[in-house]
Each structure stands twice: as C-alpha cells, then as structure tokens.
Amino acid sequence: MMVKLPREQLERGVICSSAGNHAQGVALSAQKLGCNAVIVMPVTTPEIKWRSVERLGATVVLFGDSYDEAQFYAKKRAEEEGRTFIPPFDHPDVITGQGTVGMEIVRQMKGPIEAIFVPVGGGGLIAGIAAYVKRVSPEVKIIGVEPFDANAMALSLQHGQRVMLDQVGGFADGVAVKVVGEETFRLCRELIDGVVLVSRDAICASIKDMFEEKRNILEPAGALALAGAEAYCKYYGLKDANVVALTSGANMNFDRLRLVTELADVGRRREAVLATYMPEEPGSFKQFCELLRPINITEFRYRFNSDKEKALVLCSVGLHTIEELDAMVEKLKSSQLHIINLTENDLVKDHLRHLMGGRSNVEHELLCRFIFPERPGALMKFLNAFSPRWNISLFHYRGQGETGANILVGIQVPGYEMNEFRDRADNLGYEYELETGNEAFQLLMR
C-alpha cells in the first residue's frame, strides 16, 4: 500500500496504530521509502515490541489502554497533521500484501496440504491467505484460531454480522481486537472453513512444545495457531496429514515466561491441581505424602489449622496420562480422603495457589477479580473508587507481563450496599468478575 503513495503524500509522512507486526512493517517500509512514520501503540504494549519499532527509525507514541483507543488517536492525528493513515487490516492492499504469505506456503510445502491454521485479530492475514489459497488450491481448509476471550471473528461468523466485544482478553495481545474489519469479515465469511477457540493454558502448552521441539520461544499470539492446530488434529484424529500453523510473532516479555511455565503443563494435561482434607494430627502429613507415591509432587501448600479437626491441603502433581491421575484419585479415596480437582479453576491458577495463610471468616467479604491496565495510576484510580468507603480485606497482584494486570480483591460490602458497589465498579471502567461463590475460595480461604 505504501509503495503506491505519491511522493507528496510520503513527504507528509504516514501514521498507523498497531499492537504488533503491523507497526514493524510500517516502520520498515517507511525506512525503505525514506518517509517519516509515527506508530501509535497502546500504553500496555510490551516494551520489547515498541523498542523493536523504534530501532527501525519510527517515532513511537504510546496512547490508550487498548488498540481501539490507539487507533482513534492515530486517525485524529492523521487528519490534524496531513499524514496518511495506514490501516492494519481492513484495506484491500493490506489484505493483498498479507495474502503473499499464502503464496509462500503453497510454493514451499511439499505434498498436499490438509489445512492452514491462521491467528486471527482483525482478520487481514487470514482473509489474504484465504483469498489466494482458495483460488489455487480450493481443497485446502483455512482455519482461523482465536483465544476464548478475544473471539470477535468467531462470534461475527456465528451471527452473520460483525460483532463488537465488550471486553478483550490481553494475554495474546497481538490479536486483542474488539471488532474485525468490514472487508476482512466479508472475505472470511465467504472463504474460510471455520474458527478454533483455544484457552490460555493451551497457548502456554504450545509455547512449551515449540521450545522443546525447536528451541524457539513464541509470544502468545505467535503460538495461537499452533495451539489451534493441535486441538483440531486431536479432535478429528488427524495423523500423517500436512497441516500448517502460522507462528506470527516472538516478542515475548521475559516476565511473562513465568506465567507460561506455570500454565504449560496444565494446558497439556501434565499437571493437576488437587485439594483434600487431612486429619490435623501428628504423622498425617507424612502419611498423605506416602499415598501420593510414586506420583511426582510439583507444588504443595499446607498450614496447620488450630481451629479445625482437619486441615486443607493444596497440591500439584505431575502426570504422564489422565489414567495415572484417575488411579491416584481412587487410591486417595480408598483411604477415606475427599479429593477436589481444581485444575481448571482460574482463580486457583492465578491467585489462590500463591496465597499461603489461614482461612478467615471476614464479615460481608466480597471477592472480586479485576483487570487493571498495566500503567501508572491504575491502582490509585481503583482505591479512590472503593476506599475508604469500604474496607479492603484481601489484595493479591502478581505481575505476568500482560497488557492487563489480574488482581484479586476482597472488599467488605454489606448486602444492602451491593447496588452502590456495582455502580462504582461499572463506572470504574475495569473489567471485573465476582468470585465470592467460587468453590476454591470457599475451600481455601473461608
């Protein structure tokens, strides 16, 4: 698209909004064409990404908490300064350029291709690939892959029209888009064969798979298509078939590797998180550990409870097969131990497994999970909304290198003040979810 611009437009400069690859593409093109480029990226963009753009000679402006806010600012500045706005996906020339990836795949692959799996944000990449591949090899399936919490394309295809998401998960920040493009949706509705949705755990597992196989580290959006391909092949029992997964990025924040490491084995069903009650008497801890043998214990949480006859134990165990877990659970049950499987409980994975303390009966305690934007002032904005109006009884934040910080908060709110609390939470503008009734919270903290 940029190479087609008249010289006078190039001299006025270009501007774009992006959270990933488009930013680097525009910056590199501007460098080659000898024009000035301004790249607007959300404030929450990982430093490794915007630093890479700066190294290509572009001016980076961090604005807004989301891609949509960054895009609004970029378009406004384009009008004010006479710059040409370079859209990230919803333009025929951009879609055509991204479609050259499909041409490379077809030319380089040996043998028939069963399916091509493509990460989907705004839809430009998959629309371009589908437009080319379906023309030259219509039998090849084109499958989009999205996170469960950033599924704008899947919902749009389901409803037959573009759907705007109220909230977008930020773990795979390269595809965190609230609404897909108008032209990309038109092409995808006509050409692609479906969309696979994957979890955060599955993405982490695919990052680990790639590292173990190739010694390469992908970012979450870069591993998205691989996670989708693995899920698709497992569901349909595909073996000995040529499938292609686009690994679209490796801008991994070092801080995020910790979270990936913790969730990868859960995502691949190689680790289970279990809770059980244990008699509060001498020797019971040793007896419990003997029951777990020869299973490998990867994590253990236990604290003496002076007020109870039984203590609650939280442990993680390494697995080779699901059958191995089933056999261990049956063994524990035969010893009169009640086992609760918390492997799929996000509250445990994100927060409760990191909190080590006693259970507490706090009056009127409301447990909430908030997503804070990772920027200065976000915490004080939250505190100004709720404190000192209500007492904060619990607070847990653990940096994960994401665009949004996952916060667990306990607030003492009497029932008759719930409407006021909800009004304040809604006006705050942060995504939140009530977790007071969560099974894990009732087990571990009450």
C-alpha positions, 0 to 999 in steps of 0.5 A: 500500500505504501509503495503506491503513495505519491511522493507528496503524500510520503513527504507528509509522512504516514501514521498507523496504530498497531499492537504488533507486526503491523507497526514493524512493517510500517516502520520498515517500509517507511525506512525503505521509502525514506518517509517519516512514520509515527506508530501509535501503540497502546500504553500496555504494549510490551516494551520489547515490541515498541523498542523493536519499532523504534530501532527501525527509525519510527517515532513511537507514541504510546496512547490508550489502554487498548488498540481501539483507543490507539487507533482513534488517536492515530486517525485524529492525528492523521487528519490534524497533521496531513499524514496518511493513515495506514490501516492494519487490516481492513484495506484491500492492499493490506489484505493483498500484501498479507495474502503473499504469505499464502503464496509462500506456503503453497510454493514451499510445502511439499505434498498436499496440504490438509489445512492452514491454521491462521491467528486471527485479530482483525482478520487481514492475514487470514482473509489474504491467505484465504483469498489466494489459497482458495483460488489455487488450491480450493481443497485446502481448509483455512482455519482461523484460531482465536483465544476464548476471550478475544473471539470477535471473528468467531462470534461475527461468523456465528451471527452473520454480522460483525460483532463488537466485544465488550471486553478483550482478553490481553494475554495474546495481545497481538490479536486483542481486537474488539471488532474485525474489519468490514472487508476482512469479515466479508472475505472470511465469511465467504472463504474460510472453513471455520474458527478454533477457540483455544484457552490460555493454558493451551497457548502456554502448552504450545509455547512449551512444545515449540521450545522443546521441539525447536528451541524457539520461544513464541509470544502468545499470539505467535503460538495461537495457531499452533495451539489451534492446530493441535486441538483440531488434529486431536479432535478429528484424529488427524495423523500423517496429514500436512497441516500448517500453523502460522507462528506470527510473532516472538516478542515475548516479555521475559516476565511473562515466561513465568506465567507460561511455565506455570500454565504449560503443563496444565494446558497439556494435561501434565499437571493437576491441581488437587485439594483434600482434607487431612486429619490435623494430627501428628504423622498425617502429613507424612502419611498423605505424602506416602499415598501420593507415591510414586506420583511426582509432587510439583507444588504443595501448600499446607498450614496447620489449622488450630481451629479445625479437626482437619486441615486443607491441603493444596497440591500439584502433581505431575502426570504422564496420562489422565489414567495415572491421575484417575488411579491416584484419585481412587487410591486417595479415596480408598483411604477415606480422603475427599479429593477436589480437582481444581485444575481448571479453576482460574482463580486457583491458577492465578491467585489462590495457589500463591496465597499461603495463610489461614482461612478467615471468616471476614464479615460481608467479604466480597471477592472480586477479580479485576483487570487493571491496565498495566500503567501508572495510576491504575491502582490509585484510580481503583482505591479512590473508587472503593476506599475508604468507603469500604474496607479492603480485606484481601489484595493479591497482584502478581505481575505476568507481563500482560497488557492487563494486570489480574488482581484479586480483591476482597472488599467488605460490602454489606448486602444492602450496599451491593447496588452502590458497589456495582455502580462504582465498579461499572463506572470504574471502567475495569473489567471485573468478575465476582468470585465470592461463590467460587468453590476454591475460595470457599475451600481455601480461604473461608 
